[in-house]
């Protein structure tokens, strides 16, 4: 898969710009806060349907403007395609594929595939469970629109269930039959969506472990071995029973205490829990191997590699890890951002105040 061109209008600090990357290695270089990460953010937006940086969508709109627009032209094994994304200040989105309006996010995500490496990913192993759940959800959603839709429904139902629990907590009322009936309705829906997500995550982690074992062993000259596990899939009836059994505690907490929104991957390096006992270097190597494995899984699923986006990641790595990453991405499209000028590429763009100038 190749990104042929990307156009930006009023996106972050970019008033108007067009980048035409080469099919190989591309480097965006320049000082901080000039627009390097903004360019990568715009590309990655097409793979997952949301920003990997913004807390609110409105942050993507250039200051003082009412709308931003990004257009991607890419090639996959079946030919050239076009995707565009626009966002209004009021939060309204518009997504199109080849000029046809798409009504759901799940129709937009899964067309264009990209794997992002950024400094935050180096903390994939050592940070809390929410970071690893987010990694899984973004990776699986690119491969399965059904998963993305199920995930959206799960969190929608979860908000409803939590709202009901919180309302009952603050009201001080006794739990009556009407309340239990309502909780059962939400619990049943939550269990239905959770069953699918649990199975999909489990199956993805099995593939992830298989790929990561090989890559990490190669990266560390067979010094490190990794185990990655996820809780066994749970059937709907079991989820429902556990939601019911947790109810008394949930009423005191004012929220849902069990479910896939609290699950975590277990990562061990050399048979020890990596988050607590691995060195920073081992944690970083494991995280990098997992991200490279994400790309391999995409290739296995769609028959071609995704676009690889390296956002200011090389400056965080020692020479050995840097060399391993770059060697591992040969003959794939890579877009790298860097403050330094020393990284070579087929195309190099100097970034200044939201403009991208091709250099020799």
C-alpha positions as CSV (number, residue, x, y, z in Angstrom):
1,X,0.0,0.0,0.0
2,X,1.4,3.4,-1.0
3,X,0.4,6.9,-0.1
4,X,0.6,8.8,-3.4
5,X,-0.3,12.3,-2.1
6,X,-1.8,14.0,0.9
7,X,-3.4,17.5,0.8
8,X,-4.2,19.6,3.9
9,X,-6.4,22.7,4.2
10,X,-6.6,24.5,7.6
11,X,-5.3,21.5,9.4
12,X,-3.4,22.3,12.6
13,X,-0.8,25.0,11.5
14,X,-1.1,24.1,7.8
15,X,-3.1,26.6,5.8
16,X,-2.6,24.7,2.5
17,X,-0.1,22.1,1.5
18,X,0.4,19.0,-0.6
19,X,3.0,16.2,-0.1
20,X,3.8,13.6,-2.7
21,X,5.9,10.9,-1.0
22,X,8.1,8.4,-2.8
23,X,7.2,4.7,-2.5
24,X,10.3,4.3,-0.3
25,X,11.8,6.3,2.6
26,X,10.6,9.8,3.0
27,X,12.0,12.3,5.6
28,X,10.2,15.4,7.0
29,X,12.8,17.4,8.8
30,X,12.9,20.8,10.5
31,X,12.7,22.5,13.9
32,X,10.1,21.6,16.5
33,X,6.5,23.0,16.2
34,X,6.8,23.6,12.4
35,X,4.3,20.9,11.3
36,X,6.2,17.6,11.0
37,X,3.9,15.7,13.4
38,X,0.8,17.5,11.9
39,X,1.6,15.9,8.5
40,X,1.8,12.4,10.0
41,X,-1.3,13.0,12.0
42,X,-3.2,13.8,8.9
43,X,-2.1,10.6,7.2
44,X,-2.8,8.4,10.2
45,X,-6.3,9.9,10.4
46,X,-7.2,7.9,7.4
47,X,-6.3,4.6,8.9
48,X,-8.1,4.9,12.2
49,X,-10.6,7.7,11.8
50,X,-9.3,9.8,14.6
51,X,-6.3,11.8,15.7
52,X,-3.6,10.1,17.7
53,X,-2.9,13.4,19.5
54,X,-6.1,15.5,19.9
55,X,-8.2,15.3,23.1
56,X,-10.9,17.1,21.1
57,X,-11.5,17.0,17.3
58,X,-11.6,20.8,17.2
59,X,-7.9,20.9,17.9
60,X,-7.2,19.7,14.4
61,X,-8.8,22.9,12.9
62,X,-6.4,25.7,12.2
63,X,-6.7,28.6,14.8
64,X,-9.4,31.1,13.7
65,X,-10.9,28.8,11.0
66,X,-14.2,27.0,10.9
67,X,-13.3,23.9,9.0
68,X,-10.4,21.6,8.1
69,X,-10.1,19.3,5.2
70,X,-7.6,16.5,4.4
71,X,-7.5,14.5,1.1
72,X,-5.5,11.3,0.6
73,X,-4.8,9.5,-2.7
74,X,-3.4,6.0,-2.2
75,X,-2.7,2.8,-4.2
76,X,-3.4,-0.7,-3.0
77,X,-3.3,-4.0,-4.9
78,X,-6.6,-3.1,-6.7
79,X,-5.6,0.4,-7.9
80,X,-5.8,4.0,-7.0
81,X,-8.3,5.3,-4.4
82,X,-9.3,8.6,-2.9
83,X,-10.4,9.4,0.6
84,X,-11.2,12.7,2.1
85,X,-12.0,13.9,5.6
86,X,-13.5,17.2,6.7
87,X,-14.3,18.6,10.1
88,X,-16.4,21.5,11.1
89,X,-15.9,23.6,14.3
90,X,-19.2,22.2,15.7
91,X,-17.8,18.7,15.5
92,X,-19.6,17.5,12.4
93,X,-17.5,15.2,10.3
94,X,-17.7,14.2,6.7
95,X,-15.9,11.2,5.2
96,X,-15.9,10.2,1.5
97,X,-14.4,7.4,-0.6
98,X,-13.9,8.1,-4.3
99,X,-16.4,10.9,-3.9
100,X,-19.1,8.8,-2.3
101,X,-20.3,10.0,1.2
102,X,-19.7,7.4,3.9
103,X,-22.3,7.3,6.7
104,X,-20.4,5.4,9.3
105,X,-16.9,5.5,10.7
106,X,-16.6,1.7,10.2
107,X,-17.0,2.3,6.4
108,X,-14.1,4.8,6.5
109,X,-11.7,2.8,8.7
110,X,-10.1,-0.2,7.0
111,X,-9.6,1.2,3.6
112,X,-6.1,2.7,4.1
113,X,-3.7,1.0,6.4
114,X,-0.8,2.6,8.4
115,X,1.3,1.7,11.4
116,X,2.4,4.5,13.6
117,X,5.6,4.6,15.7
118,X,5.8,7.6,18.1
119,X,7.7,8.1,21.4
120,X,4.6,7.3,23.4
121,X,4.7,3.7,21.9
122,X,8.0,3.1,23.7
123,X,5.9,3.1,26.9
124,X,3.5,0.4,25.6
125,X,5.0,-2.2,27.9
126,X,5.6,-0.1,31.1
127,X,2.4,2.1,31.1
128,X,-1.0,1.0,32.4
129,X,-3.6,-1.3,30.9
130,X,-5.5,1.4,29.0
131,X,-2.5,2.0,26.8
132,X,-2.4,-1.6,25.7
133,X,-6.1,-1.8,25.2
134,X,-5.9,1.3,23.0
135,X,-3.1,-0.4,21.0
136,X,-5.2,-3.5,20.5
137,X,-8.4,-1.6,19.6
138,X,-6.7,0.6,17.0
139,X,-4.8,-2.3,15.4
140,X,-7.8,-4.6,15.2
141,X,-10.2,-1.9,14.1
142,X,-8.1,-1.2,10.9
143,X,-8.5,-4.9,10.0
144,X,-12.2,-5.4,11.0
145,X,-15.0,-2.8,10.5
146,X,-17.2,-5.2,12.5
147,X,-14.9,-5.0,15.5
148,X,-14.9,-1.2,15.3
149,X,-18.7,-1.1,15.2
150,X,-18.9,-3.6,18.1
151,X,-16.5,-1.6,20.1
152,X,-18.5,1.6,19.6
153,X,-21.7,-0.1,20.7
154,X,-20.0,-1.6,23.8
155,X,-18.8,1.8,25.0
156,X,-22.2,3.4,24.2
157,X,-23.9,0.7,26.3
158,X,-21.3,1.0,29.0
159,X,-22.0,4.7,29.4
160,X,-25.7,4.0,29.7
161,X,-25.1,1.3,32.4
162,X,-22.6,3.5,34.3
163,X,-25.0,6.4,34.2
164,X,-27.7,4.3,35.7
165,X,-25.4,3.0,38.5
166,X,-24.1,6.5,39.2
167,X,-27.7,7.9,39.3
168,X,-28.7,5.2,41.8
169,X,-25.6,5.8,44.0
170,X,-26.2,9.6,44.3
171,X,-30.0,9.2,44.7
172,X,-29.7,7.1,47.8
173,X,-32.7,5.1,46.8
174,X,-33.2,1.4,47.5
175,X,-32.6,-1.1,44.6
176,X,-36.1,-2.0,43.4
177,X,-37.4,-4.4,40.7
178,X,-37.6,-1.6,38.1
179,X,-33.9,-0.8,38.6
180,X,-32.8,-4.4,38.4
181,X,-34.8,-4.9,35.2
182,X,-33.2,-1.9,33.6
183,X,-29.7,-3.0,34.7
184,X,-30.4,-6.5,33.3
185,X,-31.3,-5.0,29.9
186,X,-28.0,-3.0,29.7
187,X,-26.0,-6.0,31.1
188,X,-27.4,-8.3,28.4
189,X,-26.4,-5.8,25.6
190,X,-23.0,-5.3,27.2
191,X,-22.4,-9.0,27.5
192,X,-23.3,-9.5,23.8
193,X,-20.8,-7.0,22.5
194,X,-18.1,-8.1,25.1
195,X,-18.2,-11.7,23.8
196,X,-17.2,-10.6,20.3
197,X,-14.5,-8.2,21.5
198,X,-13.0,-10.7,23.9
199,X,-12.7,-13.3,21.2
200,X,-11.3,-10.9,18.6
201,X,-8.6,-9.5,21.1
202,X,-7.6,-13.0,22.1
203,X,-7.1,-14.1,18.6
204,X,-5.2,-11.0,17.7
205,X,-2.9,-11.3,20.7
206,X,-2.1,-14.9,19.7
207,X,-0.9,-13.7,16.3
208,X,0.9,-10.8,17.9
209,X,2.8,-13.1,20.2
210,X,3.8,-15.4,17.4
211,X,5.2,-12.5,15.3
212,X,6.8,-10.6,18.2
213,X,8.7,-13.7,19.4
214,X,10.5,-13.9,16.1
215,X,11.2,-10.2,15.7
216,X,12.4,-9.6,19.3
217,X,14.7,-12.7,19.2
218,X,16.2,-11.4,16.0
219,X,16.5,-7.8,17.3
220,X,18.3,-8.9,20.5
221,X,20.4,-11.7,18.9
222,X,18.3,-14.3,20.7
223,X,19.0,-12.8,24.1
224,X,15.3,-12.0,24.9
225,X,12.2,-14.1,24.6
226,X,8.7,-12.7,24.9
227,X,5.3,-14.0,26.0
228,X,2.2,-12.0,25.3
229,X,-1.1,-13.3,26.6
230,X,-4.7,-12.0,26.9
231,X,-7.5,-13.5,29.0
232,X,-9.3,-16.5,27.4
233,X,-12.4,-15.6,25.4
234,X,-15.6,-15.3,27.5
235,X,-19.1,-16.3,26.3
236,X,-22.0,-13.9,26.6
237,X,-23.7,-16.0,29.4
238,X,-20.6,-15.8,31.5
239,X,-20.2,-12.1,31.0
240,X,-23.9,-11.6,32.0
241,X,-23.5,-13.7,35.1
242,X,-20.4,-11.8,36.2
243,X,-22.1,-8.4,35.6
244,X,-24.9,-9.7,37.9
245,X,-22.6,-10.9,40.6
246,X,-20.7,-7.7,40.7
247,X,-23.8,-5.5,41.0
248,X,-23.7,-4.9,44.7
249,X,-20.1,-3.6,44.5
250,X,-20.9,-1.6,41.4
251,X,-23.7,0.2,43.2
252,X,-21.2,1.4,45.8
253,X,-18.7,2.3,43.2
254,X,-21.1,4.0,40.8
255,X,-19.7,2.2,37.7
256,X,-19.1,-1.1,35.9
257,X,-16.2,-3.0,37.6
258,X,-15.9,-5.9,35.2
259,X,-15.6,-6.2,31.4
260,X,-13.4,-5.8,28.4
261,X,-12.8,-2.1,29.3
262,X,-10.7,-3.4,32.2
263,X,-8.8,-6.2,30.6
264,X,-5.1,-6.2,29.9
265,X,-2.4,-8.0,28.0
266,X,0.3,-9.8,30.1
267,X,3.8,-9.2,28.7
268,X,6.7,-11.3,30.0
269,X,10.3,-11.0,28.8
270,X,12.5,-13.9,29.7
271,X,9.7,-15.3,31.9
272,X,9.5,-12.2,34.1
273,X,6.6,-9.7,34.0
274,X,8.1,-7.0,31.8
275,X,6.3,-4.0,33.2
276,X,7.9,-4.5,36.6
277,X,11.1,-6.5,36.1
278,X,12.5,-5.7,32.6
279,X,15.0,-2.9,32.0
280,X,14.0,0.2,30.0
281,X,16.0,-1.1,27.1
282,X,14.1,-4.5,27.2
283,X,10.8,-2.7,27.4
284,X,11.6,-0.5,24.4
285,X,12.8,-3.5,22.4
286,X,9.6,-5.4,23.2
287,X,7.4,-2.4,22.3
288,X,9.2,-1.9,19.0
289,X,8.9,-5.6,18.1
290,X,5.2,-5.4,18.8
291,X,4.7,-2.4,16.5
292,X,6.7,-4.2,13.7
293,X,4.5,-7.2,14.3
294,X,1.4,-5.1,13.8
295,X,2.7,-4.3,10.3
296,X,3.3,-8.0,9.6
297,X,-0.2,-8.9,10.7
298,X,-1.7,-6.3,8.4
299,X,0.3,-7.8,5.5
300,X,-1.0,-11.3,6.4
301,X,-4.6,-10.0,6.4
302,X,-4.6,-7.7,3.3
303,X,-1.8,-9.2,1.3
304,X,0.4,-6.0,1.3
305,X,2.3,-3.9,3.8
306,X,0.8,-0.8,5.4
307,X,2.5,2.6,5.3
308,X,4.9,3.0,8.2
309,X,4.9,6.4,10.0
310,X,7.9,7.1,12.3
311,X,7.1,10.3,14.2
312,X,10.2,11.5,16.0
313,X,10.9,8.0,17.2
314,X,14.5,7.5,15.9
315,X,15.9,10.2,18.2
316,X,14.6,8.1,21.1
317,X,16.5,5.0,20.1
318,X,20.1,3.8,20.4
319,X,22.1,3.1,17.2
320,X,21.4,-0.6,17.2
321,X,17.6,-0.3,17.6
322,X,17.6,2.5,15.1
323,X,19.4,0.4,12.5
324,X,17.2,-2.6,13.1
325,X,14.0,-0.6,12.6
326,X,15.3,1.0,9.3
327,X,16.7,-2.2,8.0
328,X,13.4,-4.0,8.8
329,X,11.4,-1.4,6.8
330,X,13.4,-1.6,3.6
331,X,11.3,-1.8,0.4
332,X,8.3,-0.4,2.2
333,X,6.9,3.1,2.2
334,X,8.1,4.9,5.3
335,X,7.5,8.5,6.3
336,X,9.9,9.7,9.0
337,X,9.9,13.0,11.0
338,X,13.1,14.3,12.5
339,X,14.6,17.5,13.8
340,X,18.0,16.4,12.4
341,X,19.1,16.6,8.8
342,X,21.3,13.4,8.9
343,X,18.6,10.8,7.9
344,X,18.7,9.9,4.2
345,X,15.7,9.1,2.1
346,X,14.4,9.0,-1.5
347,X,12.6,12.2,-0.8
348,X,13.4,14.8,1.9
349,X,11.0,17.6,2.8
350,X,12.1,20.7,4.8
351,X,9.2,21.7,7.1
352,X,8.8,25.3,8.0
353,X,5.6,26.9,9.4
354,X,3.3,24.3,7.9
355,X,4.9,24.3,4.5
356,X,6.7,21.2,3.0
357,X,9.5,21.9,0.6
358,X,11.2,19.1,-1.4
359,X,15.0,19.3,-1.1
360,X,17.8,17.7,-3.1
